[in-house]
């Protein structure tokens, strides 16, 4: 930091020149000097030094404190006050300008240098903190979900843009507590309770709730300081209403499917209890189901016949029409008659046949064949 540029504001010429020589001997560049606050503000704006040494007792319309406030507001340049005596009232007023140090006249070279170096170091550290805070704010404001940060007293320290848009309330500068938000209906009592219970847990906690007609998922993340002590807590809320609706719909659909599955199992058990042979095909004659009686009498397994055309089990010499054309032409008609079928081993089995189309929502979806073995 030896080449830092320093501006001197001092209304006593001898003191100013002496200070200039001292700074130069210590390796600092002197960016300029001014005797009045008005001139100082103008020249500092032009030279933009790294630090300002400001006599707190300036003559004129603007004293050192007024000038320092202008410099801080307009240029964000660190100021170190110079004063011949410690006036408590004056120093109390000077605090509001956020100075980076005080030097009591007369000062020695070592005290001057150490004060300047500490001020420059602290200013750089503050700037890094501001940059990091600005980065965090930018990231939080980009977040489409509401986020707010509270301290140990549940006082809200920060809210992001999404929270402001979702819950326009704490817009002013006065501190607002989480309890006040709950009382005003902006957050739920359940969220307040969860935050109070998990503030010091040091691990994120997530819970879901239904509030004001919406389903919300909250993540409560305790924030620790350099000593690993929880001092703040970040709360992020997600609107999961659509997800919950889909979850509820999916649960309902799953239950419906389970019910239908049970009905199908019951229906299959009923068909398997029948002595008649039952075969179900799609509307073009491809086999979809065979019951127990058919499996035992004809020797086929479901794998042998599924997706195969039913005409493959009919004796080719039998005149009963069960080819693809018959399914296409007579798909709405009830079929009945007799036919000779072939079992897995080619043995002929004479049957009486009744085949009926099955409709769902007024549309035929399959065809059921009920076969009874004809003796003689």
N, C-alpha and C positions, 0 to 999 in steps of 0.2 A: 504493500500500500504506500510505499515511499514516494511515488510520483502522483499522489492524489492532488487534484486541483482544489484550492481553497479560496473563498471570497471573504474579504474582511469588511465588516461594517462597524466603523468606529469614528465618532465625531471629533476626537482629539487627534490632530495630525501627527504629533510626536509619537503617541502611543501606537497609532496605526502603522507608521513607518518602522518603528522598532519591532512590531509584531511581524511585519512583512519580512524583515531581515532574518528574524529568528526562524520563521517558517522555511525560508529559502535555505538557511544553513542546515536545517533538518531534512532537506531533500524534497520539500513540497513545492509545487508550482502555485503561485499566487495568481488567481484568475482575474482579480481586480479589487478595487477598494471603493467605498462610498461613505460619505459623511452623514447622509440622511436616509430615512426609510424609503422615501419616494424614489430617490436615485438608485438605492440598492435594489429595489424590486425590478426596476427597468434594466439595470446592468446584469443582474443575476439571470433574468430572462434571456438575455443575449449570450452570456458566457456559459451558462449551465454548469457550474462547478460541482465537484463531488461533495463539498461540505461548506457551510457558512459559519464563520465566527462572528457572532452578533453581540455588540454592546447592548446590554439590556436597558441602559439609561440614555437613549438617544434623544437629542433635542429636536424640536420640530413637531409637526402635526402627528407623526407616527413615531411612537417609541419603539424600542427593540422588540417588545412583545407583539405589537401590532404588525410590525414588519415580518417577524418570524411566522406569524399566522398566515400572512399573504404568501410568503415563500412556500410554506408547507402546503397550502391549498392549491396554489397555481403550479408549482414546479415539483413538489414531492422531493425536496432536497433536505438532508439532515442539517439541523441547526444546533450549535453549541453556544450557550450564552456566556458572555463576559460581564462580570459585575465587580464593583469595588467593595461592596458590602452585601451581606445576606439580609435582605428585607423579606420577612416571612410572607407578608401580604402580597408582595410583588412576585415572589417565587410561586406562591399558590396560584396566582393569575397566569404565570408562565407555563404551568403544567398543562393547561388546555391546548397549548401549541405543540405538545408532544416533543419537547427538545431531547437531544441525544447526549446532553451533558451540561455541566456548569464549570466555569473556571473563575475562581476568586482572585482578583488582582491584589498584589502582584503575584505572578505565577512564574515558576522556573521552567527551563526548557524540557526537563524530563516530565514534569506534570502536564505541560502543554501537549507534548508528543503522545503520552499515554492516553490522555483524554481524547485526542483526535483519533488515534488508532482504535480505541474502544468504540467511539461513536461510529466510525466507518464500518467496523466489524458488525456492530449491532444493527446498523442500517441494512447491510447486506443480508444479514440473517432474517431481518424483518421482511425484506423484499422477497426472499426465498419462501418464507411462510405465506406471504400474500399471493405469490405465484402458485404455490401448492393449493392454497384455499380457493383461488380462482379456478384452477384446474378441476378441483373436486366439485365446486359449484357448477361448472360447465357440464361435467359428467352427470351430476345429479339432475341438472335441468334438462339434459338430453333424454334422461330416463322418462318414458311415458307414464310410469306409475308414480303415485304420490309417495314422497319421502319427506320425513321430518326428523330433526335431531333434537334431543332434549338433554338437560343436565340432571344432576342427582335430585333436584327439587321438582322434576318433571316440567321445568320451564322450557318452552320451545326456543331453541337457539337459531334454528334454520328450517325453512320449508322450501321445497323446490317448486318450480312453475306448475307442474302437474297437480300438486297439492293445492296451490292457490286456485287453480281453475276448477278443481273438483270440490273444494270446500272454501269458498271465499269468506274468510273471517279475519284471521290475524294478519291484517295488512299494515297496521301502524307500527310505530317504533316501541310501544309499550310492551313489556314482557307478557306473554300469554302462557298459561299453564295447561298441561294436558287435562287436568281436572275441569278447567273452564271449558275446554273443547267438548268434553263429555257432557257437561251440564247444558251446553248450548245445542247438543245433538249433532255436532259435526263428527264426532267419533262415538263408538259405543262404550257403555260401561264395561263390557267384557274386555275390550282392548285395553282400557285403562287398568283393569285388574291384572291382565296378563303382563303388561309392562311393569307394574309395581312388583309382581312376583318374580320376574325374570331379569330385572335390571342388572343385578350383580352376578348373574350366572356365568358370565365370561364365554358362553357358547350361544350361538344363534338359536332362537326358539321360533317355531312356526306353528300357527294355528289358523283354523278357518271358522268363519261365522257368517250368518245371514243377518244383514243389517240394512234397514231402509229399502227393502225390496231387492237387494243385491247380495250375491255371495262374494265374500272377500277373503283372500288369504293374506295374512300378515306375517312378516319376518321381523323379529325383534333381535337386533344385533348390538350387544354391549361393546363399547369402545373404550380401550384402555390407554393410559398415559405411559410415559417412559418408565414408570415404576410398576407397570403391569396392574395398576389399580383402575377399576372401572369408574370413569368420570362422566361419561356421556353414553347415549344410547341412540341408535338409528332405527327408525321404524319405517318399513316399506310395505305398501299395501297393493295388492293385485286384485283386479276385478275378474273373478273366475265364474261369473254368472253363466256365460255361454257354455263353459266347460261343465259346470254342474248340471245344466239342463241336459247336455248330451250324456252325462254320466247317469242321470236319472232315467233318461230315455233308454239308454243302453241296458240299465238294470231291469227296466220294465220289459224291454225286448227279450232279454235273457230269460226272465221269468216266463214270458209267453212261449219262448222256444222250448224251455224245459217242460212246460205244460203240454205243448204240442208233441214233444218227444215222448212224454209219458203216455199221451193219447195214442200215438203211433205204436208204441210198445204194447199197449193194451189191445189195440186193433190187430196187431200182428199175432198176439197170443190167441185172440179169438179166432183168427183165420187158421192158426196152427191146430186149434182144437177141432176143426171141422173134418169130417170124413171125406167130403168132396174135395176134388183137386181144384186149387185156385191159382190162376196165373194172371198177373197184371202186366200190361204193356203200355208204352206210350201211344200216341194217336197214330203212329205209323207202324205199330206192331213189334217194336223192340222190347224184349222182356225186361221188366223192372223188378218183378217179385214172383216167387213161387212158394207155396205153403208147404208145411211139413208132410201132409198126405201126398202131395205131388212128388216131393223129393224122395219119399220112401218107395212109392210105387214105380216111379220112372227111373230112379237111380241117379238123377242129376243133382249136382250141387249148385248153389247159386252162382258160383264162379264159372260153371260150365255154360250157363245160359244167359247171364246178365249181358245186356246190349245186343244179344243175338235175336234174329227175327223168329217169331213164333212158327212160321211156316217150316222151319228146319226140323220141327218135331212131328210134322204131319206126314202120313204115308203119301208119297207122290201120286199113288194111284187113286187116292180118295178124292171125290169131286168137291168136297166142302171148300169153299173159297176162303183162304186165309193169307193170300199173297199181298204184296205191297199195294197192288191196284185196288184190291178189295177194301183195304183200310182207307185209301184215298177217296173212293167212290161212295162207300157206305159208312162214313165215319160217324154219322149221327143216328144211325139205325141200330136197333137191338137185333142181334143175330141169335138164331137158335137152330138146332138141327142135330145131326149125328156125324161123327167123323172118326176115322181110324188114325191114331197117333202112334209114334214109335218111341220106345224107351231108349235108354242110353246104349242098350245092347242090340237094338234093331228089332226087338220083339214088338209085334203089333198089339195095341190095346184099343178096343172099341169104346167110344165114349159118346155120351149125350152132351151137347154143348149149349150153353147160353152165355152170350157176351153182351155186356151193356157199357155204353160210354159213361164216364164219370165227369160231371161238370163242376167247375169252381168259378164262382162269380159269373155264371151264365156262359162260361167258356169250357168246352171239353178239354180235359187235361190228360186223361188216360182211359184205357179200356180194360175191364175186368172180365176174365173168362172163368166161369164155374163149370167144371167138367165132372161128370159122374160116369163111372165105368158101367158099360152095358154088357150084361151077361147074356150069352146065347146069340 
